[in-house]
Amino acid sequence: KDKLISLAHEKEMESYCVEVTAKSDYHRFLIGKKGANVQKLKKEFGVNYAFPRPEDKDQDTITIMGRQEQVEKAAENLRQSIKELENTAEAEINIEPEYFKKVTSRSTIDLMTNELGGIKIVPRPSSNSIRISGPKTCVEEFKQKMEVMIEDLKA
């Protein structure tokens, strides 16, 4: 009898759930390529994650299940990741063809990336544009610096 009570208590301890809300657009980033982020978090916190299925009515709720203490830690970690995603921006800058090579040189891109930290810059020669993603403030600052750089080249 004591063993059954112990097993029931153990099962109860492992069935704690917390729901965290995140825009469905963020789910692919939270899950990661081939589930890599979720697998890492499962290992780190010893919990299970349930993301909405396509047929679910509520597409924004992520459920975390496991032991209470671990679930609380995992939920806090997930909320922090969501906050970072909310502070992320993307932009595309079109550049006149004659200036494209100069402003997208490896040295210029490296300089900007180091200076602004945390941004990703992807030149797109086929469309004479640059795609930038990262913290909102850094993306805005990059756009301003790029405008100044192009104005200087025109002068």
C-alpha positions as a printed Julia matrix, in Angstrom:
155×3 Matrix{Float64}:
  0.0    0.0     0.0
  2.78   2.43    0.92
  4.47   1.71   -2.41
  1.24   2.54   -4.3
  0.84   5.78   -2.38
  4.46   6.64   -3.12
  3.98   5.92   -6.85
  0.77   7.99   -6.93
  2.57  10.87   -5.2
  5.48  10.61   -7.65
  3.07  10.7   -10.61
  1.31  13.72   -9.13
  4.65  15.53   -8.7
  5.48  14.98  -12.38
  2.14  16.18  -13.71
  2.46  19.88  -13.0
  1.59  22.11  -16.0
  2.12  25.73  -16.87
  0.83  27.49  -19.97
  2.9   30.19  -21.63
  1.49  32.43  -24.35
  3.58  33.29  -27.4
  2.55  34.49  -30.84
  2.35  31.5   -33.16
  4.85  33.32  -35.45
  7.48  32.8   -32.73
  6.96  29.05  -32.36
  9.34  28.04  -35.14
 12.13  30.06  -33.49
 11.32  28.67  -30.04
 11.25  25.1   -31.37
 14.41  25.55  -33.45
 15.63  23.75  -36.51
 14.47  20.11  -36.34
 13.36  20.73  -32.74
 16.9   21.5   -31.54
 15.91  24.25  -29.05
 13.12  22.2   -27.5
 15.34  19.11  -27.21
 18.02  21.18  -25.47
 15.47  22.61  -23.02
 13.94  19.18  -22.37
 17.4   17.94  -21.44
 18.27  21.0   -19.36
 15.02  21.2   -17.37
 13.68  17.63  -17.59
 10.24  18.79  -18.75
  8.03  18.24  -21.79
  6.71  20.94  -24.1
  3.45  20.81  -26.05
  3.11  23.3   -28.89
 -0.29  23.75  -30.56
 -1.13  21.44  -33.44
 -2.48  22.96  -36.67
 -6.02  21.82  -35.82
 -5.99  23.41  -32.32
 -8.25  26.43  -31.86
 -5.73  28.22  -29.6
 -2.52  28.64  -31.59
 -0.66  30.79  -29.05
 -0.5   28.59  -25.93
  2.53  26.42  -25.17
  2.15  23.9   -22.34
  5.08  22.82  -20.19
  4.71  19.64  -18.11
  6.85  18.0   -15.45
  7.91  18.55  -11.85
  6.74  21.91  -10.49
 10.17  23.37   -9.72
 11.55  22.39  -13.13
  8.42  23.56  -14.96
  8.64  26.98  -13.28
 12.3   27.34  -14.34
 11.53  26.2   -17.89
  8.58  28.61  -18.12
 10.76  31.51  -17.01
 13.38  30.55  -19.59
 10.7   30.37  -22.3
  9.26  33.78  -21.29
 12.75  35.28  -21.55
 13.16  33.84  -25.07
  9.77  35.28  -26.05
 10.77  38.69  -24.7
 13.93  38.56  -26.82
 11.87  37.67  -29.89
  9.53  40.6   -29.2
 12.53  42.92  -29.22
 13.74  41.59  -32.56
 13.25  43.44  -35.81
 13.9   42.71  -39.44
 14.43  45.16  -42.25
 15.41  45.18  -45.87
 17.34  48.06  -47.39
 17.45  48.56  -51.15
 20.72  49.99  -52.4
 21.47  51.56  -55.74
 23.5   49.08  -57.83
 26.55  51.34  -58.18
 27.01  51.49  -54.37
 26.02  47.92  -53.53
 29.48  46.3   -53.71
 31.12  49.05  -51.66
 28.61  48.99  -48.8
 28.39  45.18  -48.71
 32.12  44.43  -48.7
 33.19  41.85  -46.11
 35.14  44.48  -44.16
 32.15  46.85  -44.0
 29.78  44.06  -42.93
 32.25  42.83  -40.27
 32.77  46.36  -38.98
 29.02  46.98  -38.69
 28.35  43.58  -37.1
 31.08  44.12  -34.5
 30.0   47.69  -33.81
 26.3   46.94  -33.44
 26.58  43.42  -31.99
 23.79  40.9   -32.23
 22.64  41.79  -35.73
 22.67  39.53  -38.73
 23.38  41.12  -42.09
 22.67  39.25  -45.32
 23.56  40.97  -48.61
 21.3   39.99  -51.52
 23.15  40.85  -54.74
 20.37  39.6   -57.02
 18.01  42.29  -55.69
 20.61  44.91  -54.63
 19.34  44.76  -51.07
 20.54  43.94  -47.58
 18.45  41.98  -45.08
 19.09  42.83  -41.42
 17.73  41.18  -38.3
 18.47  41.63  -34.62
 17.55  43.88  -31.71
 15.24  46.72  -32.86
 17.58  49.51  -31.77
 20.54  47.94  -33.59
 18.55  47.42  -36.79
 17.45  51.08  -36.75
 21.0   52.26  -36.06
 22.31  50.09  -38.93
 19.77  51.61  -41.32
 20.86  55.13  -40.32
 24.56  54.3   -40.69
 23.93  52.74  -44.1
 22.09  55.88  -45.27
 25.01  58.06  -44.13
 27.5   55.74  -45.84
 25.6   55.91  -49.14
 25.27  59.71  -48.9
 29.05  59.93  -48.35
 29.67  57.78  -51.44
 27.38  60.03  -53.5
 29.27  63.16  -52.41
